[in-house]
């Protein structure tokens, strides 16, 4: 638990030092992580008696839990660039948080020195149930975004399939099940709930918050980089193989591939081209080889590499990650981009890539 706290704070510091640290999406991601950490930290310190608190203070800790899922929900809306289309619950969450703080202040005048107060114990239980219900409400709002409102993030889906977010929803559901179980198990234990029942909730929530924060930050960086790169790629012009070629099939093939830059589609295949230009698969492959002396994959990767070269020598994108450049140029993964960059016929002209930093052989770029 303490290791998770250290990792969480380290991540917050690191992300705030990055160029994206002030972006609203990252701000809410960090708030999600911060509230989760503070909530788990105070509970852990109390459970293991690291803090000397009286009965009132132990029962009514600061209600950070009411702010956790709202922060994540808001992060998702900004991540999907849909914050203007999806209802915000930021104000409602803040109001609920301060209402719970105000109740603590009011109760403190009468019950602060009380031991085993039924009023405080019962209120603590009710408040936890209310916070759970609010969390469930926002959780299912996020689920609804992915299941029923695909048009809200249609443009973002072309940059990120969001499998990591969908995995979080699955793992998050398990965390909520642990929370529901702990509450139900202790429903009759008003004065002294069984603390070990909450351990699966604490451990699983610590793991998931670290995981989603890591992926959320780096995926968001990748997303924003790809959006900026696409603006450059749409306007770019690349070298073609056509020139003086007279093969009618090849002309149709290359015109189709260059139209709307279809080579940027990582799923582009011989069969896809064949189906759309009404030329048999074998003829497509043979025509490409006869005119370019390359197989289909090398031929398509030629256009992708040409796109990458434009970005690699552009000073505005010197700090962009190799992953974002490769994916936006049509490669399925960073590994396939690396392999395509390697010139097996002349290794001395290969573009040298070191994880986001580029040592470019200009002879290769300008040939």
N, C-alpha and C positions, 0 to 999 in steps of 0.2 A: 504493500500500500504506500509506504513512504518512498519507495523507489519510483512508483508511478507519479507521486507528487513532484519529485525532483525532475523526472523526465518531462512532466507537463510544464513546469515553470521554465525549464530550459528551452522547450519548444516555443513557448510564448515569446521569450526573449529573442530567440533566433528569428522567428517570423516577423517580429516588429522591427528587426534590423534590416530586413529585406526591402527591396524597392516596392513590394506589394503590401507592405505592412499597414499602410494607411487606407487601403481599399476597404470599403464597407463589408465586403464579403469576408475578408480575412479578419476584420475587427470583430464581427459576430462569431466567427469560428473561434477566435481567441477568447471571447467572452463565454462561449459554450464550454470551452476547456477550463477557463478560470473558475466559473461557478461550480463545475463538477469537482475540481480539485479542492476548492474551499469547503464544499459540502462534505466530501469524503474525509478531508483532513480533520475538520472539527469533530466529526463523529468518531473517527479513529482515536483521536487524542482523548476523548471522553470515555470511550469504551474501555481503553486500556489504562485509564486513570492517570494520564499524563497531565491533565488539567484538574486543579482542585476547585470544583464547582459545587454549588449547593443544588438542592432538588429542583428549584425553579429554573436555574440556569441550564441544568442537564436536560430537562424536559423541553425547554423552549430555546433551542439553539437558533442561530441566525438562519432564516428560511431560504438558503441559496437554491434549494431544490426546485422552487417555483420558477426560477429563471433559467434553468438548464435547457430544457427542450425548446422554450421560446427562442433562445439564442440560436439553437441549431435550426429551427424552423426558418428564422429570418436569414440565416446563412444560406440555406437552400434556395430561398426566393431570389437572393442576390446572385447566387451561383448560376441559376437558370436565367438570369437577366429578366426576371418576371416580377420584380418587386412592385411595379406599377399595376400589375394585373391580379396579383394575389393579395388578399386582405392581410394586413399587418396586425400582429398581436403584441407589439412592443409596449404600447401604452397600457394596455390591459394588464400585461404581465408586471409592469412596474407598479401599477396601482395595487394589484393583488399583493405584491411583495411588501409595499409600505403599509397596507392594511394589516398584514400579519405582524409587522414591526410595531404598529400602533397598538394592537391588541396586547402585545407583550408589555408595552409601556403602561397601559391601563392596569393590567393584571399585577404588575410589579408593586403597585401601591398597597395592595391588599395581601398578595400571596408570595411576595419575594422571600420572606423568611419561613414560609410554611414548609413542613415536611410531609411527604406523602399526601399532598392535596388532591382530592378527587377531581376538583374543578380543573386544575392544571393538567392532570394526567388525562382526563377525558378530552379536554380541548386539544392537547397534543396529538391524541389519536385521531380526532376529527380533522384536524388540520392536515395531517399526513394523508388521509383519505381524499380530502379536497385537492391537495397538490397532485396526488396520483391521478385523479379524474381529469384534472386540467392537462397533465402530461399526456394521458391517453388520448384526449381530445386533439391535441396538437400533433401527436404521433400519427393518428389516423388521417389528419389533414395532409401530412406529408405523403402518406401512402396514397391518398386520393390524387395528389398531384401527379404521381407516376403512373397510376392505373387508369385514370379517367380524364386527364387534362394534357395529353401529349402535345397538343398544339401550342401550349404555353412555352414549351422548351424545344420546339421543333428545330430551330436554328442551332441551338446549343448541342443538340443530339448529333449534329454532323461533325462536331469537334470531340465529343466525349460520349461514349455509350453509357456512362454512369453506372457501370456494374458495381463499382465500389460503394456507391450510395445505396444501391438496392441491397447489397450485402449488409450494409449497416442497418437497414430497416429490419432485416431478418434477425441479426444479432441483437438489435435493440428490442425486438419483441421478446426475446428470451430474457433480457434484463428486466423488462416490465413484468414478465411472468414471475420472476424471482421476487420482485417487489410486492406483487399482489399476494403471492403465497405467504410472504413474511407478515403482511398485514392481517390476512385471514387467520393465520396460525396464532397470532397474538391478540385477536379480537377481544377475547375475554380476559387477557392479561393486562388490565389497565394500568396497574401500579408498577409492575415489574415484568416487562416483556422479555421474551427469550431472545437475547442478543445474538447467539450463534446462528439463529435462523436467518439473520441478515447478512451473514458472511458471504454466501454465494452472490448476493446482490452487490456487495461492496467490491469483491474481487472481479466479477465480470464487468462491472461498470468501469472500473479502473482500466482494465484491458481494452475495452471498446473505445473509451474516450481517447486513449493514446493512439489507437489505430486510426480512428476516423479523423483525428486532428492532423496526423502525419499525411494521410492520403488527401484530405481536404485541401491542405496547403499546397502540396506539390501538384495535385491535379488542377488546382485553380491556376497556378503559375503556368502549367502546360496549356490550359484552356485559353488564357489571355494571350499567351505567346502565339498560339495557332491562329487566333482571330486576327492579330496584327499581321502575321505572316501571309494570311490569305489575301489581305488587301494588296500586298506586293505581288503575289503570284498571279492574281487575276489580271494585273496590268503588264506582266512580263511577257517578253517574246523570246522564243527559244529557237535553236538551230534544228531544222528538220532534215530528213533524209531524201525528200522528194527531188529537189533541184531539177535535174534533167531526166528523171526516170520516166519511162513511157509505159510501164506495166499498169494496165487499167485496174487490175485487182488491187495492186499495191497502193495506187493513188486513192482508191475508195477506202482502203484500210487506214491509210495515214490521215486522210481527211476526217474520217470518223473519229480517230483517236485524238486528233488535235482540236476538233470541234468541242467547245466548252471544256477543253483540257481534261478529257475523260481518263487520261493516264494518271490523274491524281486520285482516282478511285482505287484503293488497295485491293479491291475484289475484281478488278477488270481481268477478264479471261478470254481465251481464244473463242470459246463457245459463245460468250456474250457478244463479241464482235461479229462472229459468224451469223448469229441470229438476227442482228440488227442491220447488217448490210447484205444479207442473203447470199453469202459465199460459204461453201462448205468449210468445215473446220480445217481439214487437211490443206486445202488451198490457201487458207489464211496463213497457216504456219509456213508452208512452202514459199509463198510469195514474200513473206517477211525475210526468210533466210536467203532467198535468191537475190534480193535487192539490198540487203544490209549485211549479209554474212554473220548474222546474229540469230540466236533463238528468240522465241517470243519474250521470255522474261528479260533477257539482256536488252532487247529492243525497247521494251516499255521503260525499263530502268534508265535507259539513255535519256529519255525526256525528264524523268524524275531527277536525275543527277544534274541535268542542265538547269532545272529550277533551283536545285540546292546551291549550285555554284553562284547564282545571282545573289542569293541570301548570304552565303558564306563570305563574300567579299564586300558586303554592304556594311559600312561602319556602324549603322544604327542597330544592327542585330548581332554584334560581336559577343554580347553576353547571353544570347539565347541558347537554350539547351539543345544538344544534338537530337534529343528525343522529339522535341517540338518541331524542329526543322524536318527531320526524317518523316514523321507522321503526316505533316502538312504537305509534303511533296509526294505523298502517295505510297510510302513504304509502310508495311504492316507493323513493323517493330523497329526498335533501334538496332537490333542485331542484323536485320536484313539491309538496313541502310549502311551499316559498317561494311558488310560484304560487297555491296554494290559500289562503294567508294574505292574498293581495292581494284586496281588495274592489273589483272593477272598477266596480261601480255607485256606490260612494262611497269614493274613495281616501282621504279624510280619516279614515275609520274603519278603515283598514287597520292590522293589527298589524305594527309595524316590528321586523324581526329583524336582528341583527348578529352572526352566527357564534357562537352560544352565549350572547350577551347580548341581553336583550329590553327594548325600549322599548314598553310596552303602553299602548294607548289603552283606558282602562277603559270608555268608552262602548261600544266594540265588544264587550268581554268580557261586559258585563252586559246587553246588549240581548236 
